[in-house]
Amino acid sequence: MVLNDLLQYAGGPLTPSPEEQQQFFDDARQAFESLPRLIAKKFNDRVSSAYRLKGFAGAQEKFSDTIRHDLRLVELTSQIYTIAPGELPGYLFGGLASDDVYGAVRSMTFRFNALVDGDESDAALLAQDLAEFLCGEVEHLNRTLRDESAQELLGVLYSMAAGVTEHFKADPPEWDRFTRKKLSPEQLKIAISKMISVRFWSRHFRTFTRRWREHLYIAVGDVRRQRSVICSPQWVQHWLASRKRGREIMAETDLEDDETGETLPLLSAVDASVSNNEKRRAEMMTRVKGMEELAELDNLAQDSDYIGLFFTWTAPRQYHAWLETGRRNRKWNGASPRETQRYFTRTFKNCSTALARRGVHIFGMHITESHHDGTPHWHGVIFVRREHESTLREVFETYANAENCSAHKPGASPAQ
């Protein structure tokens, strides 16, 4: 059913017949069936809840609002994480692939696109199958190219594995150095072994699926001040359960010194490390204090005058999905928290380069904190010579405000 046909329900009769009501709910389910199941269920629950509270007219209004606003954003968000049906690694068309590679990749691509609705066992099984597939292709290429030199063979093996890795939305290890031909044969072997390991894919699929779900929850408004701040309730429950399991395992595990035979509970050692939030905070303050002392020593040694400046860096408005008031930000460009963090990293790198060109030396540190909708922002302290303070402020303000005048469409890649 096309969008205009769906929206006609918003102006339907106030007292429809039972058949018309049933048709409406059937069409609503059909409109959402192509979405991830967790989102489709949420949208259907919204329409059903509106029907119970406000009757058929309320359900029509809620359905229309969901179609006009939420559905488009969810589809745009899903496009970032799913693999297009016709998209395949270039390796399949180079004449070197084994006979059954096409069907295997298509099958695993379908399973990859369904990970958002699966559980950890689905990700683990796909990781195992993909690693086995890559190992099989490595063996096939070893047989096919046995007359080639070792360097040429390793290059082909890396290119094959890297192409499949990129297809499944992962970053190939050492890709930049490979493209610049800076990898030795031993380094190529290490990079290839990573890409054909189950551990590499298990970690990638777990992290990727979590980011995918959280981005969807941000898009539909489950992550904001009025619902759940910083992250979704589902991720909070998962994190708490995982933390509880981990601490239970550590409580039953001891560390033993091979030389003295002395034992120490693992949980006590972990709590005494920076895994403890209080210890982590104390270490951060110690680092800041060390930077202050370094600035003071440099002042005495070089007869210079370093000063410390605090800064807070907030992303431009197009990176924020929801406003503090709970209303949707119509200018949101669809960026995930990870993409926003990349914006900060890229912008700070530009600032550092500009300052270096002007002969301005800085040092310091920053921390990342989240807004209510999961969008990160930075707090930091920078030490700079007093005579360079105005230059530092000018450069930071120039680059920090550079994107505020840019036009961004929802779902577009941020900050190109």
VEXZARO-538743 format. One record per residue (C-alpha): chain; x, y, z. Coordinates in nm, 2 decimals, padded with zeros to 4 digits. Layout:
// VEXZARO-538743
A | X | Y | Z
...
// end
This chain:
// VEXZARO-538743
A | 00.00 | 00.00 | 00.00
A | 00.14 | 00.34 | -00.10
A | 00.18 | 00.62 | 00.15
A | -00.11 | 00.84 | 00.02
A | -00.35 | 00.54 | 00.05
A | -00.24 | 00.48 | 00.41
A | -00.28 | 00.85 | 00.50
A | -00.64 | 00.85 | 00.38
A | -00.73 | 00.67 | 00.70
A | -00.67 | 00.99 | 00.89
A | -00.98 | 01.14 | 00.74
A | -01.19 | 00.83 | 00.76
A | -01.54 | 00.80 | 00.92
A | -01.57 | 00.85 | 01.30
A | -01.80 | 00.55 | 01.34
A | -01.67 | 00.29 | 01.09
A | -01.81 | -00.06 | 01.06
A | -01.63 | -00.36 | 01.22
A | -01.51 | -00.47 | 00.88
A | -01.36 | -00.12 | 00.81
A | -01.19 | -00.12 | 01.15
A | -01.04 | -00.47 | 01.09
A | -00.92 | -00.36 | 00.74
A | -00.75 | -00.06 | 00.90
A | -00.56 | -00.27 | 01.15
A | -00.47 | -00.52 | 00.89
A | -00.33 | -00.24 | 00.66
A | -00.14 | -00.09 | 00.96
A | 00.03 | -00.42 | 01.03
A | 00.11 | -00.46 | 00.66
A | 00.27 | -00.11 | 00.66
A | 00.50 | -00.21 | 00.94
A | 00.58 | -00.57 | 00.85
A | 00.90 | -00.48 | 00.65
A | 01.05 | -00.31 | 00.96
A | 01.26 | -00.48 | 01.22
A | 01.02 | -00.67 | 01.45
A | 01.11 | -00.48 | 01.76
A | 01.01 | -00.15 | 01.59
A | 00.70 | -00.30 | 01.41
A | 00.57 | -00.43 | 01.75
A | 00.63 | -00.08 | 01.90
A | 00.44 | 00.09 | 01.62
A | 00.15 | -00.15 | 01.63
A | 00.13 | -00.11 | 02.01
A | 00.11 | 00.27 | 01.97
A | -00.18 | 00.24 | 01.73
A | -00.36 | -00.02 | 01.96
A | -00.30 | 00.20 | 02.26
A | -00.44 | 00.50 | 02.08
A | -00.75 | 00.30 | 01.99
A | -00.81 | 00.20 | 02.35
A | -00.77 | 00.55 | 02.48
A | -00.92 | 00.76 | 02.21
A | -01.12 | 00.53 | 01.99
A | -01.09 | 00.47 | 01.62
A | -01.02 | 00.84 | 01.54
A | -00.73 | 00.84 | 01.78
A | -00.59 | 00.53 | 01.62
A | -00.61 | 00.69 | 01.28
A | -00.43 | 01.00 | 01.40
A | -00.16 | 00.80 | 01.57
A | -00.11 | 00.58 | 01.26
A | -00.09 | 00.89 | 01.03
A | 00.16 | 01.05 | 01.26
A | 00.38 | 00.74 | 01.27
A | 00.37 | 00.70 | 00.89
A | 00.45 | 01.07 | 00.83
A | 00.74 | 01.10 | 01.08
A | 00.87 | 00.78 | 01.24
A | 00.84 | 00.53 | 00.95
A | 01.06 | 00.74 | 00.73
A | 01.33 | 00.79 | 00.99
A | 01.34 | 00.42 | 01.08
A | 01.38 | 00.32 | 00.71
A | 01.66 | 00.57 | 00.67
A | 01.83 | 00.44 | 00.98
A | 01.80 | 00.08 | 00.87
A | 01.96 | 00.16 | 00.54
A | 02.27 | 00.26 | 00.72
A | 02.30 | -00.09 | 00.88
A | 02.15 | -00.33 | 00.63
A | 02.32 | -00.46 | 00.31
A | 02.12 | -00.39 | -00.01
A | 01.98 | -00.71 | -00.17
A | 02.19 | -00.67 | -00.49
A | 02.51 | -00.57 | -00.32
A | 02.79 | -00.84 | -00.33
A | 03.17 | -00.83 | -00.27
A | 03.37 | -00.76 | -00.59
A | 03.57 | -01.08 | -00.52
A | 03.27 | -01.29 | -00.64
A | 03.31 | -01.15 | -01.00
A | 03.69 | -01.17 | -01.03
A | 03.70 | -01.53 | -01.16
A | 03.88 | -01.67 | -00.86
A | 03.59 | -01.75 | -00.62
A | 03.49 | -02.11 | -00.56
A | 03.17 | -02.25 | -00.71
A | 02.93 | -02.22 | -00.42
A | 03.05 | -01.88 | -00.30
A | 02.76 | -01.68 | -00.45
A | 02.49 | -01.87 | -00.27
A | 02.68 | -01.87 | 00.06
A | 02.73 | -01.50 | 00.06
A | 02.37 | -01.43 | -00.03
A | 02.25 | -01.66 | 00.25
A | 02.48 | -01.50 | 00.51
A | 02.38 | -01.15 | 00.39
A | 02.01 | -01.23 | 00.45
A | 02.10 | -01.35 | 00.80
A | 02.31 | -01.04 | 00.87
A | 02.02 | -00.82 | 00.78
A | 01.81 | -01.01 | 01.03
A | 02.05 | -00.98 | 01.32
A | 01.87 | -00.68 | 01.47
A | 01.57 | -00.91 | 01.55
A | 01.79 | -01.20 | 01.67
A | 01.98 | -01.28 | 01.99
A | 02.34 | -01.34 | 02.07
A | 02.32 | -01.70 | 01.95
A | 02.23 | -01.59 | 01.60
A | 02.53 | -01.35 | 01.59
A | 02.76 | -01.62 | 01.73
A | 02.64 | -01.88 | 01.47
A | 02.68 | -01.63 | 01.18
A | 03.03 | -01.54 | 01.30
A | 03.12 | -01.91 | 01.30
A | 02.98 | -01.97 | 00.95
A | 03.14 | -01.66 | 00.81
A | 03.48 | -01.75 | 00.95
A | 03.45 | -02.11 | 00.81
A | 03.35 | -01.96 | 00.48
A | 03.66 | -01.74 | 00.47
A | 03.89 | -02.02 | 00.57
A | 03.75 | -02.23 | 00.29
A | 03.81 | -01.95 | 00.04
A | 04.17 | -01.91 | 00.17
A | 04.23 | -02.28 | 00.11
A | 04.07 | -02.25 | -00.24
A | 04.29 | -01.96 | -00.34
A | 04.60 | -02.13 | -00.20
A | 04.53 | -02.42 | -00.44
A | 04.43 | -02.20 | -00.73
A | 04.73 | -01.97 | -00.70
A | 05.00 | -02.21 | -00.58
A | 05.23 | -02.11 | -00.86
A | 05.23 | -01.74 | -00.76
A | 05.49 | -01.58 | -00.54
A | 05.42 | -01.56 | -00.16
A | 05.38 | -01.18 | -00.17
A | 05.13 | -01.19 | -00.46
A | 04.93 | -01.47 | -00.30
A | 04.91 | -01.28 | 00.04
A | 04.79 | -00.97 | -00.15
A | 04.51 | -01.17 | -00.32
A | 04.41 | -01.34 | 00.01
A | 04.40 | -01.00 | 00.19
A | 04.20 | -00.84 | -00.08
A | 03.95 | -01.12 | -00.08
A | 03.91 | -01.12 | 00.30
A | 03.90 | -00.74 | 00.31
A | 03.62 | -00.73 | 00.05
A | 03.41 | -00.97 | 00.24
A | 03.48 | -00.79 | 00.56
A | 03.37 | -00.45 | 00.42
A | 03.06 | -00.62 | 00.28
A | 02.96 | -00.72 | 00.63
A | 03.01 | -00.36 | 00.76
A | 03.34 | -00.42 | 00.94
A | 03.67 | -00.24 | 00.90
A | 03.95 | -00.46 | 00.75
A | 04.26 | -00.45 | 00.98
A | 04.55 | -00.25 | 00.85
A | 04.35 | -00.13 | 00.54
A | 04.52 | 00.21 | 00.51
A | 04.87 | 00.06 | 00.53
A | 04.77 | -00.21 | 00.28
A | 04.65 | 00.04 | 00.02
A | 04.99 | 00.23 | 00.07
A | 05.18 | -00.10 | 00.03
A | 05.33 | -00.06 | 00.37
A | 05.26 | -00.41 | 00.50
A | 05.53 | -00.68 | 00.53
A | 05.44 | -01.05 | 00.45
A | 05.42 | -01.12 | 00.82
A | 05.19 | -00.83 | 00.89
A | 04.97 | -00.94 | 00.60
A | 04.94 | -01.29 | 00.75
A | 04.84 | -01.14 | 01.09
A | 04.57 | -00.92 | 00.93
A | 04.43 | -01.21 | 00.73
A | 04.43 | -01.44 | 01.03
A | 04.22 | -01.18 | 01.22
A | 03.96 | -01.16 | 00.94
A | 03.91 | -01.53 | 00.92
A | 03.88 | -01.58 | 01.30
A | 03.55 | -01.64 | 01.48
A | 03.65 | -01.41 | 01.76
A | 03.68 | -01.11 | 01.52
A | 03.33 | -01.17 | 01.37
A | 03.17 | -01.25 | 01.70
A | 03.29 | -00.92 | 01.85
A | 03.19 | -00.72 | 01.54
A | 02.84 | -00.87 | 01.52
A | 02.77 | -00.81 | 01.89
A | 02.88 | -00.45 | 01.88
A | 02.72 | -00.38 | 01.54
A | 02.38 | -00.52 | 01.64
A | 02.38 | -00.32 | 01.97
A | 02.46 | 00.00 | 01.79
A | 02.19 | -00.07 | 01.53
A | 01.92 | -00.13 | 01.79
A | 02.02 | 00.18 | 01.99
A | 02.01 | 00.39 | 01.68
A | 01.66 | 00.26 | 01.60
A | 01.55 | 00.33 | 01.96
A | 01.68 | 00.69 | 01.93
A | 01.50 | 00.74 | 01.60
A | 01.16 | 00.63 | 01.75
A | 01.21 | 00.84 | 02.07
A | 01.28 | 00.57 | 02.33
A | 01.61 | 00.75 | 02.42
A | 01.53 | 01.10 | 02.55
A | 01.46 | 01.28 | 02.88
A | 01.09 | 01.18 | 02.89
A | 01.16 | 00.81 | 02.83
A | 01.51 | 00.68 | 02.91
A | 01.81 | 00.91 | 02.92
A | 02.14 | 00.83 | 02.74
A | 02.04 | 00.48 | 02.63
A | 01.74 | 00.25 | 02.59
A | 01.58 | 00.06 | 02.88
A | 01.66 | -00.26 | 02.69
A | 02.03 | -00.19 | 02.68
A | 02.03 | -00.08 | 03.05
A | 01.88 | -00.42 | 03.15
A | 02.12 | -00.61 | 02.93
A | 02.42 | -00.42 | 03.07
A | 02.31 | -00.47 | 03.43
A | 02.25 | -00.84 | 03.37
A | 02.59 | -00.88 | 03.20
A | 02.77 | -00.69 | 03.48
A | 02.60 | -00.91 | 03.74
A | 02.70 | -01.23 | 03.57
A | 03.06 | -01.10 | 03.53
A | 03.09 | -01.01 | 03.90
A | 02.95 | -01.35 | 04.00
A | 03.21 | -01.52 | 03.79
A | 03.49 | -01.30 | 03.93
A | 03.37 | -01.36 | 04.29
A | 03.43 | -01.73 | 04.24
A | 03.78 | -01.69 | 04.08
A | 04.11 | -01.64 | 04.25
A | 04.44 | -01.51 | 04.13
A | 04.75 | -01.70 | 04.24
A | 05.12 | -01.58 | 04.24
A | 05.33 | -01.85 | 04.09
A | 05.63 | -01.75 | 04.30
A | 05.48 | -01.70 | 04.64
A | 05.16 | -01.90 | 04.61
A | 04.97 | -01.61 | 04.75
A | 04.61 | -01.59 | 04.63
A | 04.39 | -01.29 | 04.58
A | 04.01 | -01.28 | 04.49
A | 03.98 | -01.16 | 04.13
A | 03.69 | -00.94 | 04.23
A | 03.90 | -00.75 | 04.48
A | 04.17 | -00.69 | 04.22
A | 03.91 | -00.56 | 03.97
A | 03.75 | -00.33 | 04.23
A | 04.09 | -00.19 | 04.31
A | 04.16 | -00.10 | 03.94
A | 04.02 | 00.17 | 03.72
A | 03.72 | -00.06 | 03.65
A | 03.59 | 00.09 | 03.97
A | 03.42 | 00.42 | 03.88
A | 03.56 | 00.60 | 04.19
A | 03.92 | 00.49 | 04.11
A | 03.87 | 00.60 | 03.75
A | 03.76 | 00.94 | 03.86
A | 04.05 | 00.97 | 04.10
A | 04.29 | 00.87 | 03.82
A | 04.14 | 01.13 | 03.59
A | 04.19 | 01.40 | 03.85
A | 04.55 | 01.28 | 03.91
A | 04.62 | 01.32 | 03.54
A | 04.48 | 01.67 | 03.54
A | 04.70 | 01.76 | 03.84
A | 05.00 | 01.61 | 03.66
A | 04.93 | 01.84 | 03.36
A | 04.91 | 02.14 | 03.59
A | 05.24 | 02.05 | 03.74
A | 05.39 | 02.00 | 03.40
A | 05.27 | 02.35 | 03.29
A | 05.42 | 02.50 | 03.61
A | 05.76 | 02.33 | 03.55
A | 05.76 | 02.44 | 03.19
A | 05.69 | 02.80 | 03.30
A | 05.99 | 02.79 | 03.53
A | 06.22 | 02.62 | 03.27
A | 06.13 | 02.84 | 02.97
A | 06.02 | 03.16 | 03.14
A | 05.68 | 03.12 | 02.97
A | 05.33 | 03.15 | 03.11
A | 05.10 | 02.85 | 03.05
A | 04.73 | 02.89 | 03.15
A | 04.46 | 02.63 | 03.17
A | 04.13 | 02.67 | 02.98
A | 03.82 | 02.46 | 03.03
A | 03.59 | 02.40 | 02.73
A | 03.26 | 02.23 | 02.66
A | 03.19 | 02.13 | 02.30
A | 02.84 | 02.05 | 02.19
A | 02.76 | 01.91 | 01.84
A | 02.56 | 02.13 | 01.60
A | 02.18 | 02.10 | 01.62
A | 02.15 | 01.86 | 01.33
A | 02.32 | 01.59 | 01.53
A | 02.06 | 01.59 | 01.80
A | 01.75 | 01.36 | 01.75
A | 01.54 | 01.50 | 02.02
A | 01.50 | 01.84 | 02.20
A | 01.51 | 01.89 | 02.58
A | 01.13 | 01.95 | 02.56
A | 01.07 | 01.60 | 02.43
A | 00.98 | 01.72 | 02.08
A | 01.15 | 01.57 | 01.77
A | 01.43 | 01.78 | 01.62
A | 01.31 | 01.83 | 01.26
A | 01.67 | 01.92 | 01.15
A | 01.82 | 01.59 | 01.27
A | 02.05 | 01.45 | 01.01
A | 02.01 | 01.09 | 01.12
A | 02.35 | 01.07 | 01.29
A | 02.42 | 00.80 | 01.55
A | 02.62 | 00.87 | 01.86
A | 02.92 | 00.71 | 01.70
A | 02.90 | 00.94 | 01.39
A | 02.87 | 01.24 | 01.62
A | 03.18 | 01.13 | 01.81
A | 03.36 | 01.10 | 01.48
A | 03.25 | 01.46 | 01.41
A | 03.42 | 01.57 | 01.73
A | 03.74 | 01.38 | 01.66
A | 03.76 | 01.51 | 01.30
A | 03.69 | 01.87 | 01.42
A | 03.95 | 01.85 | 01.70
A | 04.21 | 01.72 | 01.45
A | 04.14 | 02.01 | 01.22
A | 04.18 | 02.25 | 01.52
A | 04.51 | 02.09 | 01.62
A | 04.64 | 02.11 | 01.26
A | 04.55 | 02.48 | 01.23
A | 04.71 | 02.56 | 01.57
A | 05.03 | 02.37 | 01.47
A | 05.05 | 02.58 | 01.15
A | 05.04 | 02.89 | 01.36
A | 05.31 | 02.76 | 01.60
A | 05.07 | 02.72 | 01.90
A | 05.16 | 02.43 | 02.13
A | 04.88 | 02.28 | 02.34
A | 04.83 | 01.98 | 02.57
A | 04.55 | 01.86 | 02.79
A | 04.27 | 01.60 | 02.80
A | 03.90 | 01.56 | 02.74
A | 03.61 | 01.34 | 02.84
A | 03.30 | 01.24 | 02.65
A | 02.95 | 01.27 | 02.81
A | 02.61 | 01.20 | 02.67
A | 02.31 | 01.43 | 02.64
A | 01.96 | 01.29 | 02.73
A | 01.91 | 01.15 | 02.37
A | 02.25 | 00.98 | 02.36
A | 02.42 | 01.25 | 02.16
A | 02.78 | 01.29 | 02.30
A | 02.95 | 01.61 | 02.39
A | 03.30 | 01.69 | 02.51
A | 03.44 | 01.85 | 02.83
A | 03.81 | 01.92 | 02.85
A | 04.10 | 02.12 | 02.97
A | 04.37 | 02.26 | 02.75
A | 04.70 | 02.43 | 02.86
A | 04.83 | 02.69 | 02.62
A | 05.08 | 02.99 | 02.65
A | 04.90 | 03.30 | 02.75
A | 05.00 | 03.49 | 02.44
A | 04.83 | 03.22 | 02.23
A | 04.50 | 03.22 | 02.41
A | 04.32 | 03.45 | 02.16
A | 04.45 | 03.24 | 01.87
A | 04.33 | 02.92 | 02.04
A | 03.98 | 03.07 | 02.10
A | 03.96 | 03.19 | 01.75
A | 04.05 | 02.85 | 01.59
A | 03.82 | 02.65 | 01.82
A | 03.53 | 02.88 | 01.76
A | 03.58 | 02.88 | 01.38
A | 03.59 | 02.51 | 01.35
A | 03.32 | 02.44 | 01.62
A | 03.08 | 02.67 | 01.44
A | 03.17 | 02.56 | 01.08
A | 02.88 | 02.32 | 01.05
A | 02.61 | 02.54 | 01.21
A | 02.55 | 02.71 | 00.87
A | 02.55 | 02.38 | 00.68
A | 02.23 | 02.23 | 00.54
A | 02.17 | 01.87 | 00.64
A | 01.88 | 01.64 | 00.55
A | 01.75 | 01.37 | 00.79
A | 01.92 | 01.04 | 00.71
A | 02.21 | 01.21 | 00.52
A | 02.57 | 01.12 | 00.62
A | 02.68 | 01.39 | 00.87
A | 02.96 | 01.63 | 00.81
A | 03.08 | 01.52 | 00.47
// end
